[in-house]
């Protein structure tokens, strides 16, 4: 390890430094507690705080014009290790002053109104309107009015049109839900 001139080998210096680091970690672990040691190591690695990675994901969504990912997708954002994650969209994250510029190329107001209307129509919607006359029945495009024997008395039945489906109400959330279909945003 030591040659005749009194020089110390590099490998000896590395071993001494590693031994000192291990000794400091052991002393710190026994005095402060092992749980605190591991929490402090996580802080150096970033821990649970994920704001920067969410901002990067939002920037990619804006650049690639992914309107659902930017405007509607809720992400768990952790600002502080001691607080719970907040569910935010990229659009709402713009206002949090975290370095996310406004995405002027996407219109989130339009994106929020788009969606898909799925499932089976509730035929009771038409039947509930049979006592309110032809005009009320036909206000629903999926319903048809069937006159009874006397067409002058505004009496008849309001029935579901054959072949009507929920998909006719894509992008019309209020009517979709009113007719008993399931709405899912784009």
trRosetta pair geometry for C-beta under 8 A, 3 or more apart (Angstrom, degrees):
i j d omega theta_ij theta_ji phi_ij phi_ji
1 8 6.9 -3 160 -145 87 67
1 9 5.5 -109 -152 12 57 115
1 12 5.1 91 -155 -74 108 141
2 6 6.5 -7 -173 -137 109 32
2 7 7.0 160 -149 72 63 41
2 8 6.2 -28 -97 -96 80 58
2 9 7.7 -122 -73 -15 36 84
3 6 7.6 -59 73 6 64 20
3 7 5.6 0 39 51 101 94
3 9 7.9 102 -25 -59 92 88
8 12 5.2 -110 176 77 95 132
8 13 6.1 105 121 -54 118 94
9 12 4.6 97 65 0 84 104
9 13 7.4 -152 98 -5 48 83
10 13 5.6 -54 -153 34 39 112
10 14 6.5 39 151 -19 69 103
11 14 5.7 -51 -147 35 35 113
11 15 6.4 36 154 -19 65 105
12 15 5.8 -54 -148 36 31 111
12 16 6.4 32 153 -20 65 106
13 16 5.8 -55 -149 36 31 111
13 17 6.4 31 153 -19 65 106
14 17 5.8 -56 -149 36 31 110
14 18 6.3 29 155 -16 65 107
15 18 5.9 -55 -146 39 30 110
15 19 6.3 32 154 -21 64 107
16 19 5.7 -55 -148 36 30 113
16 20 6.5 31 153 -20 64 105
17 20 5.7 -55 -150 35 32 111
17 21 6.5 33 152 -20 65 104
18 21 5.7 -52 -148 34 34 112
18 22 6.4 31 155 -16 66 105
19 22 5.9 -54 -148 38 31 110
19 23 6.2 34 152 -22 64 108
20 23 5.5 -54 -146 37 31 115
20 24 6.4 33 155 -20 65 103
21 24 5.9 -53 -149 35 30 110
21 25 6.5 29 153 -17 64 106
22 25 5.7 -55 -148 37 32 112
22 26 6.3 32 154 -19 66 106
23 26 5.8 -54 -146 36 30 110
23 27 6.3 27 156 -16 64 107
24 27 5.9 -56 -146 39 30 109
24 28 6.1 29 156 -18 65 110
25 28 5.8 -56 -144 40 28 111
25 29 6.1 32 156 -23 64 108
25 37 7.2 91 -163 -155 81 135
26 29 5.7 -54 -146 35 28 114
26 30 6.5 18 160 -11 63 108
27 30 6.2 -62 -148 41 28 103
27 31 6.2 13 160 -9 66 115
28 31 6.2 -66 -140 44 26 101
28 32 5.7 -14 178 17 68 117
28 37 6.1 120 120 -101 105 111
29 32 7.1 -64 -118 53 15 83
29 33 7.3 -52 -168 126 49 12
29 34 4.9 31 -160 -91 98 73
29 37 5.0 -16 -99 -46 77 156
32 36 4.8 -97 141 76 107 138
32 37 6.6 128 83 -56 114 82
33 36 4.6 83 73 10 97 105
33 37 7.0 -158 98 -13 51 86
34 37 5.3 -49 -151 29 39 119
34 38 6.6 33 156 -15 69 102
35 38 6.2 -60 -154 37 31 104
35 39 6.4 29 152 -16 66 108
36 39 5.6 -55 -145 39 35 112
36 40 6.1 34 157 -19 68 107
37 40 6.0 -60 -152 37 26 108
37 41 6.6 27 151 -20 63 105
38 41 5.5 -48 -147 33 36 114
38 42 6.6 39 152 -20 64 102
39 42 5.7 -53 -153 34 34 112
39 43 6.7 41 148 -26 64 100
39 47 8.0 34 -166 -109 65 119
40 43 5.4 -42 -150 25 38 117
40 44 7.1 39 152 -17 62 97
41 44 5.9 -53 -160 32 37 110
41 45 6.7 22 147 -7 66 110
42 45 5.6 -66 -149 47 37 105
42 46 7.7 -73 171 64 64 45
42 47 4.4 83 142 -95 97 77
42 48 7.8 25 157 -22 126 70
43 46 7.9 149 -170 14 24 7
43 47 5.3 8 -94 -42 43 123
43 81 7.4 -37 -100 -70 91 156
46 49 6.3 -126 175 62 70 87
46 50 8.0 74 157 -86 113 55
47 81 5.5 -17 137 -103 150 115
48 78 5.0 -68 134 132 92 168
48 81 5.8 119 47 -123 104 70
49 78 5.2 -131 -114 107 40 101
49 79 6.9 21 -135 -173 95 13
49 80 7.1 17 -96 -97 107 13
49 81 6.1 -60 -46 -63 97 74
50 53 5.0 -54 -170 46 83 111
50 54 5.6 84 128 -25 91 100
50 76 7.6 50 59 103 139 80
50 77 6.6 -134 79 -139 93 50
50 78 5.2 72 20 38 87 96
51 54 5.9 -62 -149 39 29 109
51 55 6.2 30 155 -21 67 107
51 77 6.1 62 -99 -167 67 99
51 78 7.1 -114 -43 75 75 53
51 79 5.9 60 -65 -104 124 60
51 98 5.3 -122 179 -160 122 138
52 55 5.7 -53 -146 35 31 112
52 56 6.5 33 154 -20 64 103
53 56 5.6 -49 -149 34 34 113
53 57 6.5 37 151 -19 64 104
54 57 5.6 -53 -151 37 34 113
54 58 6.4 36 150 -20 66 104
54 75 5.3 147 -137 131 118 146
54 77 5.2 -66 8 -105 174 95
54 90 8.0 -167 161 -95 90 78
54 93 6.9 -145 131 -126 118 161
55 58 5.6 -53 -149 36 33 113
55 59 6.4 36 151 -22 65 103
55 93 7.1 -156 -93 149 72 136
55 98 5.8 -143 -77 121 129 110
55 99 5.8 38 -161 80 157 97
55 100 4.9 -139 -138 -70 95 100
56 59 5.6 -52 -150 33 33 113
56 60 6.6 33 152 -18 64 102
57 60 5.7 -53 -151 35 33 111
57 61 6.4 35 150 -20 65 105
57 69 7.8 -116 158 169 95 119
57 75 7.3 145 86 -106 141 157
57 90 7.8 -134 103 -84 83 118
58 61 5.5 -51 -147 35 35 113
58 62 6.4 36 153 -19 66 103
58 70 6.4 98 -152 -122 74 78
58 90 3.6 153 -131 -126 113 119
58 93 6.2 -126 -76 72 163 140
58 100 5.5 1 93 -135 142 132
58 103 7.7 -128 163 -44 93 130
59 62 5.7 -52 -149 35 32 111
59 63 6.3 31 154 -18 65 108
59 100 7.0 -140 -60 -131 85 83
59 101 8.0 64 -106 36 95 89
60 63 5.7 -56 -145 39 31 111
60 64 6.1 11 162 -3 67 113
60 66 7.8 12 121 20 74 129
61 64 6.3 -65 -138 48 25 97
61 66 4.3 -89 -150 63 76 110
61 69 3.9 -139 -127 106 128 115
61 70 4.1 170 130 -64 122 87
61 73 7.9 -139 -119 39 156 129
61 90 6.0 -162 68 -29 139 164
61 103 7.9 -46 99 -99 85 161
62 65 7.7 25 179 -73 29 35
62 66 7.9 -65 -43 41 20 77
62 70 5.6 104 -72 -107 65 141
62 90 7.2 -154 -49 149 97 149
62 103 3.7 -133 -125 -116 122 126
62 105 6.6 113 -178 49 83 108
62 106 6.5 -115 -130 -7 71 123
65 105 6.6 -85 -96 126 86 119
65 106 6.6 162 -139 -81 61 98
66 69 3.9 12 126 30 120 119
66 70 5.9 130 87 -17 73 93
67 70 5.9 -64 -139 46 29 103
67 71 5.3 -5 177 8 71 121
67 72 7.7 45 137 2 70 100
67 106 5.2 166 -108 -148 83 119
67 107 7.9 -12 -128 57 126 55
67 108 7.2 177 -161 -100 91 59
67 111 4.3 -155 163 -105 119 138
67 186 7.6 27 94 118 108 101
68 71 6.7 -66 -120 51 17 88
68 72 5.2 -48 -155 47 59 114
68 73 6.0 73 143 -37 73 98
68 111 6.9 -162 -77 -172 47 122
68 185 7.5 149 -131 128 96 91
68 186 5.5 -108 -84 142 112 61
69 72 7.9 -9 -37 53 8 73
69 73 4.9 -13 -135 10 41 139
69 90 7.3 41 133 -8 67 132
70 73 7.5 50 -1 30 15 99
70 89 7.4 71 152 171 37 98
70 90 4.5 -68 -153 57 61 138
70 91 6.5 89 150 -47 76 84
70 103 5.9 -64 -171 59 144 168
70 106 5.5 100 88 59 147 174
70 108 7.1 -115 113 -88 96 107
70 111 8.0 57 74 82 89 175
71 89 6.3 10 170 173 24 139
71 90 7.2 -53 -60 55 27 96
71 91 5.3 42 -126 -35 55 130
71 106 6.3 -147 -51 146 111 131
71 108 3.7 174 -124 -128 117 94
71 111 4.2 95 72 89 161 144
71 112 6.2 -121 154 -57 122 78
72 89 6.2 -40 -122 -119 6 135
72 108 7.9 170 -45 -152 69 94
72 111 6.3 -135 -32 137 108 111
72 112 6.5 158 -82 -101 101 64
72 185 5.2 -158 -158 129 151 134
72 186 7.3 130 17 89 160 45
73 89 6.4 122 68 -125 46 84
73 90 7.6 33 63 -10 90 94
74 87 4.5 17 176 179 122 100
74 88 6.7 131 -149 58 72 13
74 89 5.9 -58 -92 -67 55 71
75 87 7.2 155 68 -149 28 54
75 88 6.1 -38 59 68 80 67
75 89 7.2 113 10 -110 86 29
75 90 7.5 55 7 -54 128 69
75 93 7.9 -10 54 -48 119 138
76 85 3.8 17 -174 160 95 146
76 86 7.5 140 -154 66 49 32
76 87 6.2 -28 -91 -92 57 65
77 85 6.1 137 58 -163 31 83
77 86 5.1 -32 63 63 91 86
77 87 7.7 150 15 -100 82 15
77 88 5.1 -23 8 31 131 117
77 93 6.7 154 -70 -102 162 118
78 81 7.4 57 163 -90 119 35
78 83 7.3 162 -152 80 73 83
78 85 4.9 -55 -70 -98 80 80
78 86 7.8 156 -84 14 34 71
79 83 6.5 -8 61 62 87 131
79 86 7.1 15 -9 8 106 118
79 96 8.0 -128 -89 178 132 135
80 83 4.4 61 68 13 103 108
83 86 8.0 2 132 -37 118 91
88 92 4.7 -128 -160 83 93 115
88 93 5.0 110 136 -62 130 88
88 96 7.4 3 -157 -35 164 141
89 92 5.0 91 52 11 78 96
89 93 6.9 -136 97 -8 41 91
90 93 5.3 -57 -146 36 35 117
90 94 7.0 56 151 -38 63 87
90 100 6.9 -149 -166 -178 83 150
90 103 7.1 33 130 -7 122 137
91 94 6.0 -35 -167 3 33 115
91 103 7.7 -86 -95 38 70 113
91 108 4.8 72 -97 -107 148 170
92 95 6.2 -54 -171 30 48 108
92 96 7.4 54 137 -32 67 104
93 96 5.3 -47 -157 17 50 122
93 98 6.4 -53 177 40 93 128
93 100 5.4 41 121 38 100 159
94 100 5.3 -108 -102 104 54 109
94 101 7.5 -12 -134 130 96 18
94 102 5.4 73 -159 -96 138 63
94 103 7.3 -119 -82 3 133 80
96 100 7.6 40 53 32 92 115
103 106 5.0 9 126 27 116 106
106 111 6.9 -1 174 -27 104 139
107 110 4.5 40 111 16 113 111
107 111 6.7 154 95 -16 62 89
108 111 5.1 -55 -141 41 42 116
108 112 6.1 50 159 -30 71 100
109 112 6.1 -50 -151 26 27 112
109 113 7.3 16 153 -12 57 106
110 113 6.1 -66 -161 36 36 106
110 114 6.8 34 149 -26 69 106
111 114 5.8 -56 -151 26 37 111
111 186 6.8 -117 -164 84 75 98
112 185 7.1 -28 -152 -145 46 130
113 171 6.6 50 135 -158 86 76
113 173 7.0 -124 -156 -9 62 116
114 170 8.0 14 -164 165 69 86
114 171 5.4 -23 -126 -105 59 89
114 185 7.2 87 86 -160 60 68
114 186 4.4 -36 113 28 104 127
115 170 6.8 -154 92 -157 52 66
115 171 6.5 153 41 -83 59 40
115 173 5.9 59 41 -80 137 97
115 176 7.7 -113 93 20 117 167
115 183 5.4 42 131 -174 146 89
115 184 5.7 174 -169 88 104 39
115 185 4.5 -63 -97 -109 110 38
115 186 5.4 -151 -96 -17 42 77
116 167 7.6 -22 -164 -118 82 73
116 170 5.5 -17 -123 -119 47 99
116 183 7.4 151 78 -154 47 48
116 184 5.2 -12 57 61 94 92
116 186 6.8 104 -23 -66 85 85
117 166 4.4 -144 134 161 93 91
117 167 6.1 172 74 -99 88 26
117 168 7.5 -59 75 57 136 45
117 169 4.1 19 4 82 173 90
117 170 5.2 -134 12 -73 92 49
117 172 7.2 -18 -47 59 139 75
117 173 7.9 -170 -79 -105 99 41
117 176 3.7 -133 -115 -126 120 125
117 181 4.7 49 180 121 93 145
117 182 7.4 146 -160 73 49 43
117 183 6.0 -21 -103 -98 66 68
118 166 5.6 97 -161 100 7 143
118 167 7.5 35 -94 -72 49 74
118 181 6.3 152 70 180 30 101
118 182 4.9 -34 71 67 87 96
118 183 7.9 163 23 -87 76 19
118 184 6.6 9 7 6 119 110
119 166 5.2 76 59 -37 65 161
119 180 7.4 -120 112 127 130 72
119 181 4.6 165 59 -146 107 66
119 182 4.4 103 -25 7 131 94
120 166 7.0 -108 -93 -31 7 115
120 180 7.5 -31 95 114 64 109
120 181 7.5 -172 67 -102 22 74
121 125 7.2 -87 175 26 92 127
121 142 5.9 -150 -139 166 155 157
121 160 6.2 146 109 -139 132 133
121 164 5.8 1 -12 113 162 105
121 165 6.7 -143 -27 -134 109 28
121 166 5.9 -175 -62 -62 74 75
121 179 5.5 -42 -139 160 85 111
121 180 6.3 97 -167 65 39 105
121 181 6.4 -23 -92 -60 54 97
122 125 5.1 96 89 -23 92 99
122 179 6.1 172 34 165 89 52
122 180 2.7 81 -17 7 120 161
122 181 7.8 -135 -10 -40 86 55
123 126 6.0 -47 -171 34 58 106
123 127 6.4 53 138 -17 77 109
123 159 7.6 -5 -165 -160 103 61
123 160 4.5 -82 -123 -25 88 136
124 127 5.2 -60 -142 45 43 112
124 128 5.9 50 158 -30 75 101
124 180 7.5 90 47 -45 95 148
125 128 6.2 -52 -152 27 24 111
125 129 7.2 11 152 -10 56 110
125 140 6.5 158 136 -132 116 170
125 142 7.7 46 85 78 129 119
125 143 7.2 -124 109 -65 92 120
125 160 7.9 81 59 -83 90 98
125 178 7.1 98 -129 140 133 76
125 179 5.2 -48 -37 -130 170 60
125 180 6.3 -143 -40 -9 118 109
126 129 6.0 -70 -160 38 35 107
126 130 7.4 59 146 -53 66 85
126 137 6.6 57 -155 -150 79 90
126 140 6.6 -135 -90 77 78 142
126 142 7.1 -113 -62 104 116 87
126 143 3.9 165 -114 -115 106 110
126 144 7.9 7 -149 29 140 49
126 158 4.6 -152 174 133 79 92
126 159 5.5 81 133 -154 141 10
126 160 4.9 -166 7 -60 149 64
127 130 5.8 -22 -160 -18 43 116
127 157 7.8 -19 -119 -167 66 89
127 158 6.4 -179 -93 78 23 88
127 159 7.4 38 -73 -100 72 52
128 158 7.9 -59 59 75 40 131
129 132 5.2 -66 -162 41 66 114
129 136 5.1 -156 -166 124 109 102
129 137 4.7 154 121 -93 120 65
129 139 7.9 -143 -152 42 154 99
129 140 7.1 172 3 7 163 124
129 143 6.6 21 60 -169 138 169
129 158 4.5 -59 85 80 90 170
130 137 6.8 52 -95 -88 42 122
130 156 7.1 -123 -159 99 88 54
130 157 5.1 -20 -131 -141 126 47
130 158 4.1 -148 -81 16 66 91
132 136 3.8 -39 116 62 115 160
132 137 7.1 159 74 -44 88 74
132 158 8.0 -2 48 -30 83 147
133 136 5.3 90 65 16 77 102
133 137 6.9 -140 105 -6 38 96
133 154 4.7 -14 -124 175 101 115
134 137 5.7 -64 -149 38 28 111
134 138 6.0 9 165 -5 68 114
134 145 4.4 39 -129 -128 79 167
134 147 8.0 -4 -83 -80 118 82
134 154 6.2 -109 -5 -143 96 81
134 156 7.0 43 -75 43 85 127
135 138 6.2 -63 -140 47 26 101
135 139 6.6 47 153 -44 60 96
136 139 5.6 -38 -156 4 33 119
136 158 7.8 -61 96 -86 84 151
137 140 7.0 -70 176 35 40 94
137 143 5.0 -129 176 129 76 130
137 144 7.5 5 145 127 116 11
137 145 4.7 118 89 -79 142 94
137 158 3.6 -146 -125 -114 122 119
138 143 6.5 -136 -93 89 34 95
138 144 7.4 38 -97 -126 83 35
138 145 5.7 -52 -50 -22 100 113
139 143 7.9 9 55 51 52 124
140 143 4.2 61 79 7 108 112
140 175 7.9 158 -128 -155 83 109
140 179 7.1 137 -152 -92 125 109
141 164 7.9 161 114 -127 74 121
141 168 6.9 -136 96 144 124 139
142 160 6.1 -14 146 -145 96 77
142 161 5.6 -137 -174 28 49 102
142 164 3.8 108 -146 -166 96 150
142 168 6.8 155 -74 63 103 146
142 179 6.5 74 31 -135 147 141
143 158 5.2 7 -179 179 126 97
143 159 6.9 145 -155 76 73 27
143 160 6.3 -54 -104 -99 60 41
143 161 6.6 -162 -113 -22 7 87
144 158 7.5 162 77 -155 33 54
144 159 5.8 -28 62 68 83 80
144 160 7.7 31 17 136 84 11
144 161 4.8 100 -26 -80 109 85
145 156 5.7 76 179 95 85 138
145 157 7.5 153 -157 82 49 44
145 158 5.9 -25 -100 -102 64 69
146 156 5.2 -171 89 173 51 114
146 157 4.6 -11 59 60 105 92
146 158 7.7 -171 19 -80 78 21
146 159 5.8 20 -8 7 120 117
147 150 7.8 -131 172 78 104 30
147 151 4.6 -1 -162 -102 151 80
147 155 7.8 79 -155 82 62 54
147 156 4.4 -81 -119 -90 28 139
148 153 7.6 -39 58 63 111 112
148 155 5.0 -29 20 107 128 93
148 156 4.8 -156 -20 -96 74 64
148 157 7.4 100 -63 -15 84 79
150 153 4.7 42 106 4 116 113
150 155 6.9 37 68 47 94 108
160 164 5.8 -127 179 43 90 133
161 164 4.5 98 71 -39 91 117
164 168 6.6 -58 -159 2 74 145
165 168 6.0 128 71 -13 64 93
166 169 6.1 -67 -175 38 55 104
166 176 6.5 69 -166 -144 93 88
166 179 7.1 174 -112 99 78 124
166 181 3.6 136 -130 -121 123 141
166 182 7.5 18 -170 34 160 60
167 170 5.8 0 -167 -33 58 105
169 172 4.6 -93 -166 63 79 107
169 175 5.0 -138 -140 97 129 106
169 176 4.2 170 122 -79 129 81
169 179 6.7 166 -21 29 161 139
169 181 6.5 150 59 44 131 151
170 176 7.8 72 -80 -81 25 132
172 175 4.5 -4 136 37 116 112
172 176 5.8 143 91 -29 71 92
173 176 5.5 -60 -144 35 28 117
173 177 6.4 19 164 -13 66 107
173 183 5.1 63 -137 -137 83 152
174 177 6.4 -62 -153 38 25 103
174 178 6.2 26 153 -21 63 113
175 178 5.3 -56 -142 39 34 116
175 179 6.1 26 161 -14 68 109
176 179 6.3 -69 -155 39 22 103
176 181 4.8 -80 -175 72 77 116
176 182 7.8 -47 156 81 109 15
176 183 4.9 108 106 -78 136 100
177 180 7.8 61 -180 -62 34 15
177 181 7.0 -95 -82 63 27 69
177 183 5.7 -43 -61 -19 91 124
